Amino acid sequence: MKNRGMFALSMILMALMMTSSVAVSIVHAAWTGYVKPSFPDYAPSGMPDFDEKQPGWGPVAGTYTWCVPVAVANSLWWLDSKYESLLNPAPVPPPTISDHFSLVTAYGAWDDHSPSNVDPLVRNLAFLMDTDGQRTHDGHTGTRFTDVQAAIQQYLIQQGVSTMFEVHNSTFSTFAWIDNETTKCQDVEIFLDFWQWTGAAWTKSTITNPSLENGHCVTSAGSDNTISQVLVSDPWQDAFEAGLAPGRSPVVHPYPHGSAVHNDAQFVSQDAYTVVQDVFVPPPPPPQPQVPPPGYPPTACELQGYLQTMGFDPSFHAFILGAIATSPLGIHDIAVTNVTTSKTGCTPMPTVGQNLTATVNVTVANHGTFDESNITVTEYAAPSMPPSFPIGQFNVSLTAGSSMNLTLRWNTTGLSYGNYTISATATPVPGETNTSDNTLSDGQVLVTIPGDINGDFKVNLQDLVLLANAYGSVPGVPKWTPNADLNGNGAVDLADLVIMANHYNQHYP
């Protein structure tokens, strides 16, 4: 049984069915509702829109019954792109190989979001879903709705991310359910069930297209709760591109086109339909259907006009049998991504005079999917003989995917001469399991005699020459030497010369 379940669109027919093979100019009508966001690696137009009419995606040539694995591939690809951007500060689109999250991985020597990866991904999902009886060999066609949820869960286990997501379903889904899951940025597949009202009863026998006779599956790409419309990536047709329905196609490309064109995820036809709820109690007047289809509640929903974009007359209806959503359980992950001091990079070593100050810069990032508050970030200095001791602390809040730069003045008053390793630690937030990136160090800074620029525990002519060479400089100019900025005010000036003069000829021991 094929892709049962889905979602009932109610759409105004924008044009007659187009049969010409000549490329047409598409009117890119503005979609004003919510759209699943785009990501650079690689969902640049939001939800992908892969085409199920590709070689081998069906039981026999010319019959295409893989809409469910294709619709799910759209969703997983988009969700993997979202996490790629969360976990990678500089996401890179294909063909560059760059993969920082394993929800979708490469099946060959290419990037996980390469067009070449679409076919093996869909085939993997089709096998797990027993599409066309690939696993059971029981002779059924398409994908059974009852097999889909378990197949997605098995895929998550296969990819090693099952603890990060949950898969749940809704039967006879309402627009409110679909809208809520879509706007929460969950993956949603809508299962459509096709029926014809004969004037006296419902029948399915007149749906003679073998690719559609058991229903269809589409992917939610957006929604508009002001007019009860859903935006879908449809594996079977490109209704917006064909001029048959409102929608969006952000990156213009020729139409008609081959079935593999949309394997490049920038090319989409996201089609908009209205979800209407039919109320059969009390029965509406003829010629409207008097009862819901067999097994449906009296408040069944449908995608209005969906089958009419395929050329069926108004007696044909696309009811929403159900929907399946894959929802992130969420990740709590705070990381310290950078620790530097105002002396970082100095040679032969960074130095700061005893009882003087240096600046410590720390970057903390939220790599998780939850907004986090009351994050405690502590900076430490560790002498050559432990233990380390705190030199500053911040309490910050970070939204998911954001970062913050923190700066403090490290006062070395009372510290013994010697090397100190500067580090920062973000205390794990509740639910955080990846704590390996919560601490980062910047190497060592030498606490020495004020005026000792080269770190030999002497203040002498060598240091005076170094200060003279850097005199008058500020950060960014070629002769800037951070060690020569003795008082840490961001300039090598008279105040630094005075400090050196006060300690000239001192040494240790």
C-alpha positions in Angstrom: 0.0 0.0 0.0 1.5 3.3 -1.0 2.4 6.3 1.2 -0.9 6.4 3.0 -1.8 9.4 5.0 -0.9 12.9 4.4 -2.4 16.2 4.3 -5.3 17.8 2.7 -4.7 20.9 0.7 -7.3 23.4 -0.2 -6.0 25.6 -2.9 -7.2 27.9 -5.6 -6.4 26.6 -9.1 -4.2 29.3 -10.6 -4.1 28.0 -14.2 -5.2 25.2 -16.5 -3.2 22.0 -16.4 -0.1 22.7 -18.5 0.8 20.0 -21.0 3.4 21.9 -23.1 6.9 20.6 -23.1 8.2 24.1 -23.7 9.9 25.9 -20.8 7.6 28.4 -19.1 8.2 31.5 -17.2 7.1 31.1 -13.6 5.4 33.9 -11.7 7.1 33.7 -8.3 4.2 34.8 -6.1 5.2 35.9 -2.6 4.5 33.4 0.2 3.7 35.4 3.3 3.5 32.6 5.9 6.2 30.8 7.9 8.9 29.1 5.9 11.3 26.5 7.3 14.6 28.4 7.5 17.5 28.0 5.0 21.0 26.7 5.9 24.2 27.1 3.9 25.2 23.4 4.1 22.9 22.6 2.5 19.3 23.7 2.4 19.6 27.2 0.8 15.9 27.3 -0.1 14.6 25.8 3.1 13.0 22.4 2.9 14.4 20.4 -0.1 12.0 19.1 -2.8 13.4 15.9 -4.2 11.5 14.2 -7.0 10.3 10.6 -6.7 10.2 10.0 -10.4 13.8 8.9 -10.7 15.1 5.6 -12.2 14.4 2.6 -10.0 12.2 4.3 -7.5 9.2 2.1 -8.0 8.3 -1.6 -8.6 8.5 -1.3 -12.4 9.6 1.2 -14.9 7.2 4.1 -15.1 5.5 3.5 -11.8 6.9 5.6 -8.9 5.9 4.6 -5.4 8.7 6.0 -3.3 7.1 9.2 -2.2 7.4 8.3 1.5 11.2 7.7 1.6 11.6 10.8 -0.6 9.5 13.0 1.7 11.4 11.7 4.7 14.7 12.3 2.9 13.6 15.9 2.4 13.0 16.2 6.2 16.2 14.5 7.4 18.4 16.4 4.9 16.9 19.7 6.2 17.3 18.7 9.8 20.9 17.6 9.3 21.6 21.0 7.6 20.2 22.8 10.6 22.4 20.9 13.0 25.4 21.4 10.7 25.0 25.1 11.1 24.6 24.8 14.9 27.7 22.7 15.3 29.9 24.2 12.6 30.8 28.0 13.0 31.6 28.2 9.2 29.3 25.8 7.3 30.5 25.1 3.8 28.2 24.0 0.9 29.0 21.1 -1.4 31.0 20.1 -3.3 33.4 20.8 -0.4 33.3 17.8 1.9 32.2 19.1 5.3 30.1 17.0 7.7 29.8 17.8 11.4 26.6 15.9 12.2 25.7 12.3 11.4 22.0 12.5 10.8 22.8 12.3 7.1 26.2 11.0 6.1 27.8 10.4 2.7 27.3 7.1 0.9 30.3 7.7 -1.4 33.3 9.9 -2.0 31.3 13.2 -1.9 29.8 15.6 0.7 26.8 14.4 2.6 24.7 17.1 1.0 25.9 16.5 -2.6 23.3 15.8 -5.2 25.0 12.4 -5.6 23.9 11.5 -2.0 20.2 11.8 -2.6 19.7 8.5 -4.4 21.5 6.3 -1.9 19.9 8.1 1.0 16.4 7.5 -0.5 17.2 3.9 -1.2 18.4 3.3 2.4 15.1 4.8 3.7 13.0 2.8 1.2 14.6 -0.5 2.4 14.1 0.4 6.1 10.4 1.3 5.3 9.9 -1.9 3.4 8.8 0.2 0.4 7.4 -2.2 -2.3 8.1 -5.1 0.1 11.9 -4.8 -0.2 12.5 -6.5 3.1 9.4 -8.7 3.6 8.9 -9.6 -0.1 5.1 -9.7 0.6 4.2 -8.1 -2.7 2.7 -4.9 -1.4 3.2 -1.6 -3.4 4.5 1.6 -1.9 4.9 2.2 1.8 2.5 1.3 4.6 1.8 4.2 7.0 2.3 1.7 9.9 5.9 1.0 8.9 7.1 4.6 8.6 7.6 5.6 12.3 9.6 2.5 13.2 11.7 2.9 10.0 12.6 6.4 10.9 13.5 5.3 14.4 15.7 2.5 13.0 17.4 5.0 10.7 18.2 7.3 13.7 19.7 4.2 15.5 21.7 3.4 12.4 23.1 7.0 12.3 23.9 7.0 16.0 21.6 9.9 16.9 18.6 8.0 18.3 19.0 9.6 21.7 18.7 13.1 20.2 15.3 12.7 18.5 11.8 11.3 19.0 9.4 10.2 16.3 5.7 10.6 16.9 2.6 10.5 14.8 -0.9 11.9 14.5 -3.8 10.2 12.8 -6.4 12.3 11.0 -4.2 15.3 11.7 -5.7 18.8 11.9 -4.2 22.0 10.5 -3.4 23.1 14.1 -1.3 20.0 14.7 0.6 20.4 11.5 1.1 24.1 11.9 2.3 23.7 15.5 4.9 21.0 14.6 6.0 22.8 11.5 6.6 26.2 13.2 8.5 24.4 16.0 10.9 23.4 13.3 10.1 19.7 13.5 10.2 17.4 10.5 6.7 16.7 9.3 5.5 14.3 6.6 1.8 14.5 5.7 0.0 11.4 4.4 -2.8 11.9 1.9 -5.5 9.5 1.3 -7.5 9.8 -2.0 -11.2 9.3 -2.4 -14.0 10.1 -4.9 -17.6 11.0 -3.9 -19.9 9.5 -6.4 -22.9 11.4 -5.2 -24.0 8.5 -3.0 -20.9 7.0 -1.5 -17.1 7.2 -1.3 -15.0 5.0 -3.6 -11.3 4.6 -4.3 -11.5 2.4 -7.4 -11.5 5.4 -9.7 -7.9 6.4 -8.7 -6.4 4.5 -11.6 -2.9 6.0 -11.6 -0.7 3.1 -10.2 1.7 5.6 -8.7 -1.0 7.3 -6.7 -3.9 4.8 -6.2 -3.0 4.1 -2.6 -2.4 7.7 -1.6 0.6 10.0 -1.4 3.1 11.7 1.0 4.4 15.2 1.0 6.8 17.2 3.3 5.8 20.3 5.2 7.9 23.2 4.2 6.0 26.0 6.0 2.5 27.1 7.1 0.3 30.1 7.5 -2.2 29.9 10.4 -3.9 33.1 9.3 -5.4 31.3 6.2 -4.9 27.7 7.2 -2.5 27.0 4.4 0.4 24.6 4.3 3.5 24.9 2.1 4.7 21.5 0.9 7.6 19.9 -1.0 5.7 17.4 -3.1 7.7 14.4 -4.4 5.2 13.8 -7.3 4.6 17.3 -8.9 5.9 20.8 -8.9 2.5 22.6 -8.8 4.0 26.1 -8.1 6.5 25.8 -10.9 3.8 24.5 -13.3 1.6 27.6 -12.4 -1.0 25.4 -10.8 -0.8 26.6 -7.2 0.7 29.4 -5.1 4.0 28.8 -3.4 7.7 29.7 -3.7 10.8 28.8 -5.6 13.5 31.1 -4.4 16.2 30.1 -6.9 14.8 30.4 -10.4 15.5 27.5 -12.8 14.0 26.3 -16.0 10.7 24.4 -16.0 9.9 21.7 -17.1 13.1 19.9 -16.0 14.4 16.5 -15.4 13.6 14.5 -12.2 17.2 14.9 -10.9 17.3 18.7 -11.0 15.9 19.1 -7.5 18.6 16.8 -6.1 20.5 20.1 -5.9 18.6 21.3 -2.8 18.6 25.0 -3.9 16.0 24.1 -6.5 12.6 23.7 -5.1 8.9 24.1 -5.9 7.2 24.5 -2.6 3.4 24.4 -3.3 0.8 26.1 -1.1 -2.6 24.5 -0.3 -5.4 25.3 2.1 -6.4 22.8 4.8 -10.1 22.6 5.2 -12.0 20.7 7.9 -15.1 18.9 6.6 -18.0 18.7 9.0 -20.5 15.9 8.3 -22.6 16.4 11.4 -25.3 17.5 10.6 -24.9 16.2 6.9 -24.3 19.1 4.5 -26.8 19.5 1.6 -26.2 17.7 -1.7 -24.2 17.6 -3.8 -21.7 17.8 -0.9 -20.6 14.4 0.6 -23.0 13.4 3.3 -20.7 11.2 5.4 -16.9 11.0 5.9 -14.9 8.4 4.1 -14.9 5.0 5.8 -12.9 5.0 9.0 -12.6 8.8 9.1 -14.0 11.0 11.9 -16.9 13.4 11.2 -14.4 16.3 11.2 -11.9 15.0 8.7 -9.4 17.4 7.1 -8.3 17.6 3.5 -6.0 19.5 1.2 -8.5 21.4 -0.9 -7.9 21.2 -4.6 -4.8 19.1 -4.4 -6.1 16.4 -6.9 -7.4 19.1 -9.1 -3.9 20.3 -9.8 -3.3 16.8 -11.3 -6.4 17.1 -13.5 -9.0 15.2 -11.4 -12.5 16.7 -11.3 -13.8 18.3 -8.0 -15.5 15.0 -6.9 -12.0 13.8 -6.0 -10.7 14.7 -2.5 -7.3 14.4 -0.8 -7.9 13.6 2.9 -5.2 13.8 5.6 -4.9 10.3 6.9 -2.1 11.3 9.3 1.3 12.9 9.8 4.6 11.8 11.3 7.0 14.3 13.0 10.6 13.8 13.9 11.4 16.1 16.8 14.7 17.0 18.4 14.9 16.0 22.0 17.4 18.8 22.2 21.1 19.2 23.0 22.5 21.0 25.9 26.1 21.9 24.9 28.1 24.8 26.2 31.7 25.2 24.9 34.7 27.5 25.6 35.9 28.2 22.0 38.7 30.7 22.6 41.0 31.9 25.4 43.7 34.5 24.7 45.5 37.2 26.8 46.7 40.6 25.7 50.2 39.0 25.7 49.3 36.0 23.5 51.7 35.5 20.6 54.7 37.3 22.1 58.2 35.8 21.7 60.1 34.3 23.3 57.2 34.1 25.7 54.3 36.3 26.9 55.2 38.2 30.0 53.4 40.4 32.6 55.1 42.3 35.4 54.3 41.3 39.0 51.6 43.5 40.5 50.6 44.7 37.0 47.6 43.6 34.9 46.9 41.8 31.6 43.7 41.3 29.7 42.2 37.9 29.4 39.7 37.3 26.5 37.3 34.3 26.5 34.7 33.2 24.0 31.9 31.0 25.2 29.4 29.4 22.7 26.1 27.6 22.9 26.4 24.6 20.6 23.1 23.2 21.8 19.5 23.6 20.6 18.2 25.1 23.9 18.5 28.7 25.1 20.6 28.5 28.3 20.7 30.9 31.2 22.9 31.3 34.3 26.0 29.9 32.5 29.0 30.2 34.9 32.3 30.9 33.1 35.4 30.9 35.3 38.9 32.0 34.3 41.8 30.3 36.0 45.6 30.8 36.4 47.6 27.7 37.1 51.1 28.0 38.4 53.8 25.4 37.6 53.0 23.9 41.0 49.2 23.3 41.3 46.6 24.0 42.3 45.1 26.6 39.9 43.1 29.5 41.3 40.2 31.5 39.8 41.0 35.0 38.5 37.5 36.0 37.3 34.0 34.7 36.8 31.0 35.6 34.7 27.3 34.5 34.7 25.9 34.8 31.2 22.9 33.6 29.1 23.1 32.4 25.5 20.5 31.6 22.9 20.9 28.4 20.9 23.7 28.7 18.4 25.0 32.0 19.8 28.3 33.0 21.3 29.7 35.8 23.6 33.1 37.4 24.1 34.1 38.0 27.7 37.0 40.2 28.9 38.6 40.6 32.3 41.6 42.3 33.8 44.0 39.8 35.4 45.7 41.5 38.3 48.9 39.7 39.3 49.4 41.5 42.6 50.9 39.2 45.1 51.7 36.4 42.7 55.0 34.6 42.8 57.3 34.8 39.8 56.8 31.9 37.3 54.8 30.5 34.5 51.0 30.5 34.8 48.6 28.6 32.4 45.5 30.7 31.7 42.3 28.7 31.1 38.5 29.1 31.2 35.8 26.7 32.2 32.1 26.8 31.5 30.2 24.9 34.2 28.1 22.2 32.5 24.4 23.2 32.2 21.7 20.8 33.3 21.4 17.9 30.8 24.7 18.5 29.2 26.6 15.3 28.3 29.4 16.6 26.0 31.7 18.3 28.5 35.0 17.7 26.7 34.8 21.2 25.2 33.8 23.1 28.4 37.4 23.9 29.3 40.1 25.5 27.1 43.6 26.9 28.0 45.8 29.4 26.2 49.3 28.2 27.2 51.5 30.1 29.6 52.2 33.6 30.7 55.3 34.5 32.7 54.9 36.7 35.8 58.2 38.4 36.1 59.8 41.7 37.2 58.0 44.8 35.9 60.0 45.9 32.9 61.3 42.4 32.0 60.1 42.3 28.4 62.1 39.3 27.1 61.3 37.1 30.1 64.9 36.5 31.4 64.1 37.8 34.9 66.3 40.8 34.3 65.5 44.4 33.5 68.4 45.7 31.5 69.5 47.3 28.2 68.0 44.5 26.1 64.5 45.3 27.5 65.1 49.0 27.1 65.9 48.4 23.4 62.7 46.4 22.9 60.6 49.1 24.6 62.3 51.8 22.5 61.6 49.8 19.3 57.9 49.6 20.2 57.6 53.1 21.7 54.5 55.0 20.5 52.8 51.8 19.1 49.3 50.5 19.6 47.6 47.3 18.6 47.5 46.9 14.8 50.6 48.8 13.9 53.7 46.8 12.7 56.0 47.6 15.6 53.4 46.8 18.3 54.8 44.5 21.0 52.3 43.5 23.7 55.0 42.6 26.2 56.3 46.2 26.0 52.9 47.5 27.1 53.9 47.1 30.7 50.8 48.6 32.3 48.4 47.0 29.9 46.7 50.2 28.8 46.9 49.3 25.1 49.8 51.6 24.2 53.6 51.7 24.6 54.2 55.1 26.1 55.8 57.2 28.8 54.0 55.3 31.6 55.7 52.1 30.5 59.1 53.8 30.3 58.6 55.0 33.9 57.8 51.5 35.1 61.0 50.2 33.4 63.1 53.0 34.9 61.8 52.2 38.4 62.9 48.6 38.1 66.0 49.0 35.9 68.9 46.7 36.8 66.6 44.5 39.0 67.0 40.7 38.5 65.8 37.4 40.0 67.2 35.6 41.8 
